[in-house]
Amino acid sequence: VQADLGALSSEVDRTVFYEASNGCIAEQDITIKPKPTLAISTALDLNADDELDVCAGTEITLTATSNTTLSNISWKDPLGNTIAGGTSGSLTFTPTTSGIYTLNADGSSGCSSEQAELQVNLQTPKAFLVNANLNGTTTDISDDLLELCGDESVALTIAPVNSADNFSSLVWSSSILNPSNHSPSSAGTTDYVATAVDQNGCSSSTEFQLKVNQNPYFESGLVA
């Protein structure tokens, strides 16, 4: 007797009858358990190839889904190493390399399940430069310092290191209210940062410094 049990989603009880050559009939009650299914789910959107694109340094959560209770759960990275904390049905971690992440588990029926896989692609945030225009001269001040006088203002802009990249959601340090005409409020050196989101949705930052030199002060008076 053959039966297709591939679509079985829950336990079923059946009675098997067997007729011997002498005409005697025997019966046996059996319980048929479904073969465990195993898949990896995530709240993040997958790309068109059902792969997960994620910005480098981002923490993600992967969840094991099955039609039965799972045991002996194991999560492994693309190098075959067990991921720390990867012994439960939900795994929260920060991927460190692109590749296939693997889930293995056994079902409560005692049947071994096939492993589930998910391709994770780490996206490196794109880099950009901070340019400063002071008195008509534009200078790249990324991770650098620009000096200006107390009565001067500077126009700040960003430019992608790779011309094919583009950025949105640009945010400057809170003290920069008008980047196109920024006048530092006091003398001395101040640290600033610009943060932007690239075309892959990844955030990156560039730091720079502005040093304001106090204008000289002359006190007028009569000379005897």
C-alpha positions in Angstrom: 0.0 0.0 0.0 1.3 3.4 -0.9 0.1 6.8 0.1 1.2 10.3 -0.7 1.8 11.9 2.7 3.9 14.8 1.5 1.1 17.3 2.2 0.3 16.1 5.7 0.2 19.0 8.1 -0.8 17.3 11.3 -0.8 13.9 13.0 -3.4 11.4 11.8 -4.4 8.1 13.2 -5.0 5.2 10.7 -5.8 1.5 10.9 -3.9 -0.8 8.6 -5.6 -4.1 7.6 -3.6 -7.0 6.3 -5.0 -10.2 4.9 -2.7 -13.2 5.0 -2.7 -16.0 2.4 -4.8 -18.2 4.6 -7.6 -15.6 4.7 -6.9 -14.4 8.2 -7.0 -10.6 8.6 -4.8 -8.6 11.0 -5.1 -5.0 11.9 -2.8 -2.4 13.4 -3.5 1.1 14.6 -0.7 3.6 13.6 -0.1 7.3 14.0 1.3 9.1 11.0 3.3 12.2 11.7 4.0 14.9 9.2 7.6 15.4 7.9 8.9 18.6 9.4 9.1 21.6 7.1 11.7 24.2 7.8 12.2 27.8 6.6 13.8 31.0 7.6 11.7 34.2 7.9 12.6 37.8 8.7 10.7 41.0 9.1 13.0 42.7 6.6 12.1 42.7 2.9 13.9 40.3 0.6 15.1 41.3 -2.8 13.8 39.9 -6.1 16.0 36.8 -5.7 14.6 36.1 -2.2 18.0 37.2 -0.7 18.4 39.6 2.2 20.4 42.8 1.5 21.5 44.5 4.7 23.8 47.3 5.6 27.1 46.3 7.2 26.9 46.6 10.9 23.2 46.2 11.1 21.6 43.9 13.6 19.0 41.5 12.2 16.6 38.9 13.5 16.0 35.5 11.8 13.2 33.2 12.8 12.8 29.5 12.2 9.3 28.6 10.9 8.0 25.0 10.8 4.8 22.9 10.9 6.0 21.2 14.1 7.9 21.9 17.3 11.6 22.1 16.7 14.5 20.8 18.7 18.3 20.6 18.3 18.3 24.0 16.5 21.5 25.2 15.1 22.3 28.4 13.1 25.6 28.5 11.1 27.4 31.3 9.2 28.7 31.0 5.7 32.0 29.5 7.1 30.1 26.7 8.9 30.7 28.2 12.3 27.8 28.1 14.9 26.6 31.6 15.5 26.7 32.7 19.2 23.2 32.3 20.7 22.1 30.3 17.7 20.3 27.5 19.5 16.7 28.8 19.6 14.0 29.4 17.0 14.8 33.1 16.9 18.3 34.5 16.3 19.3 38.2 16.7 22.8 39.0 15.6 25.0 41.2 13.4 26.2 39.5 10.2 29.9 39.9 9.6 30.2 38.3 6.1 28.1 37.8 3.0 27.0 34.3 2.1 24.6 31.6 2.9 23.3 31.4 6.5 22.0 27.9 7.5 19.4 26.6 9.9 19.3 23.0 11.0 16.7 21.5 13.3 14.8 18.3 14.2 11.0 18.1 14.4 9.1 16.8 17.4 7.9 13.8 15.3 11.5 12.4 15.4 11.9 12.9 11.7 14.9 14.8 10.5 14.1 18.0 8.7 16.0 19.3 5.8 18.1 22.4 6.4 16.9 25.9 5.5 19.2 28.5 3.9 19.2 32.3 3.4 21.6 34.3 1.3 22.6 37.5 3.2 24.4 40.2 1.2 26.2 42.9 3.2 26.0 46.3 1.7 29.0 48.6 2.5 27.9 52.2 3.1 29.0 54.5 0.4 31.5 57.3 1.2 31.2 61.0 0.6 33.4 64.1 1.0 32.6 67.3 2.8 33.5 70.4 0.7 33.8 73.9 2.1 33.6 77.0 0.0 35.4 79.9 1.7 35.8 83.2 -0.1 35.3 81.5 -3.5 37.7 78.7 -2.9 36.4 75.1 -2.5 38.4 72.7 -0.3 37.8 69.1 0.7 37.8 69.2 4.5 36.8 65.5 5.1 38.5 64.3 8.3 40.4 67.6 8.2 40.4 71.2 9.6 39.5 74.5 7.9 40.5 77.8 9.5 38.5 80.9 9.0 38.3 84.4 10.6 35.6 85.4 13.1 33.7 87.5 10.6 33.7 84.9 7.8 31.1 82.3 6.8 31.5 79.1 4.9 29.3 77.1 2.5 29.3 73.4 3.2 28.3 70.7 0.7 28.9 67.0 0.2 30.1 65.0 -2.9 30.2 61.2 -3.4 33.7 59.7 -3.6 32.3 57.5 -6.4 30.4 59.7 -8.9 27.9 56.8 -9.5 26.7 57.0 -5.9 24.0 59.3 -4.6 22.8 60.4 -1.2 19.7 61.6 0.5 18.5 62.5 4.0 21.6 64.7 4.6 21.9 65.8 8.3 24.5 68.2 9.6 25.6 68.7 13.2 22.9 70.5 15.1 24.9 73.7 15.4 24.9 74.0 11.6 21.6 75.7 11.0 22.4 76.9 7.4 25.1 74.8 5.7 25.1 77.1 2.7 26.1 80.0 4.8 27.5 78.8 8.1 29.0 81.3 10.5 30.6 79.6 13.6 29.3 81.3 16.8 32.6 81.4 18.7 36.3 81.3 18.4 38.2 78.0 18.7 38.0 74.6 17.1 34.7 72.8 16.8 34.1 69.2 15.7 31.3 68.6 13.2 29.8 65.6 11.4 27.6 65.1 8.3 25.4 62.0 8.0 23.7 60.9 4.8 21.8 57.8 3.4 23.1 56.2 0.2 21.1 54.6 -2.6 21.1 51.2 -0.8 19.6 52.8 2.3 22.8 52.6 4.3 23.9 55.5 6.5 27.4 56.8 6.6 29.1 59.8 8.2 32.0 62.1 7.6 33.7 64.2 10.3 35.4 67.6 9.9 36.6 70.6 12.0 36.3 74.3 11.7 38.7 76.6 13.6 37.7 80.2 14.0 40.6 82.6 14.6 39.6 85.7 16.5 39.9 88.9 14.6 42.6 91.3 15.9 41.3 94.0 18.2 42.7 97.6 18.0 41.9 100.2 20.6 42.2 103.7 19.2 43.7 106.5 21.2 45.9 109.5 21.1 49.6 109.3 21.2 51.4 112.1 23.0 
